């Protein structure tokens, strides 16, 4: 039996793109029923399109997303996952407040606010400045 030759596609393997090659984002979607969906991704526009097409999370299949309410670039996937867990613990009014704060708050103040469940004194100081 002749020796098999290597397949052409094995000679030059494609570069595998890993999450460490991309920035990770925390994102919140406004859904048609008025609810907010929170997730993480490396490409917010692509993920939003997936949610709209019904191929995203189960939650958004029945509550069609209508807009990206907010997005936040994170240092890595671990940070994005930690922030996602903190945001998912918030009630809808606090999530909306978080979206509004993203444009004006410094990251340390925002993180403190999230860790306190949306009730920190730093957030109150930010609102007083506005």
N, C-alpha and C positions, 0 to 999 in steps of 0.2 A: 504494500500500500504506500503510495507516494506521501511524502511529508506535506502537511498542509501549510500553505502560505498564510502569513498574517493578512487579515482583512484590511482593505485600504483604509477604512474608517478608524481602525485601531492604530494606524501608523502616526496619525496626527490627532490625538484626542482633543476634543473641544474643551475650552476652558470652562470649568464649572463655576458659575457665579454663586457665591455664598453670601449670606446675609451680612457678613462683615465687610463686604465690598460696597455696601449701600448705607445710607443714613436711614434710621428708623424714625417713624412718625407715629404719634398718638393722634387720632382723628375722631371727631364727633360729627355724626350725620343727623340732619333734621329730617324726620320722616313725615309722610303725608298725614298721619294721625296726630302729629304734634309731638311725638316722642323723640328722644335723642338716643342714637346708637353710638357706642364707643368701641373703638378697635385700634389695632396697630398694624402698620404695613411699611413697606419700603417705597411704595408708590401710591400716593393718595388718589390721584386721578384714575389709575387703573383699577384700584380697589373700589372706588365709588362706582365706576362703570360696571364692575362685576355685581355689586349690590343692586344696581338698577336693573340689570339683566336677569336677576333672580338666581345668580350663581354664587352669591356671597353668603353671608351668614343666614341661618334659618330665620332669625328675628326679622331681617329686612325683606324676606320673601313675601310676608303678609303685610308689612308696613313699608311701602315703597319709599326709599330715600329721595328727597327732593333737592337737597343742597348739602354741601360741606359746611357745617356750622363753625368748625374750628379745626386747626391742625397745629401740632407742635413738634418741631424737630428735636429728637432725643440723641443722646450720646451713643447709645447702643440699644440692642434689643432688650437687654435686662432692664435698663432704665425705662424704656417704653412700656414694658410689661408691668413694672412697679407703678408707674403713673396710671396706666389703664386700670389696675386694680383699685387705686385710690379714687379715680373718677367714677368708676362703676358703683362705688359705695355711696355716692352722692345722690340725693333726690333731684328730680328734674329742675326745680328752680335753682338749686345750687350749681347744677351742670350749666345752666344758661348764664349764671353769674360767672362761672369759670371761663366760658367762651368770651364774655365781655372783658374779663380781666386779662386775657392773653395779650391783647393789643397794648396794654398800658403797664402791666406789672413786671417787675424784675423777677427772674427765675427763682431766687432764694425765697422771696416773699410768696410767690405762687406755690412753691413746694410746701412752705410752712402752712399756708392756707389749706392745701389739700390734706396734709397730715392731720390737721385739726378738724377735718371733716367740714371745711367751709366756715369755720368759726374763729379764725385767729384775729388777734388785735392788729397785726400788720395789714390784713385785708381792710379792716375798718379805717386804718390810717390812709390807705390808698383811696378808698371811697371818699374820705374827707377832703383829699387833695383835688378830686375831680370837680 
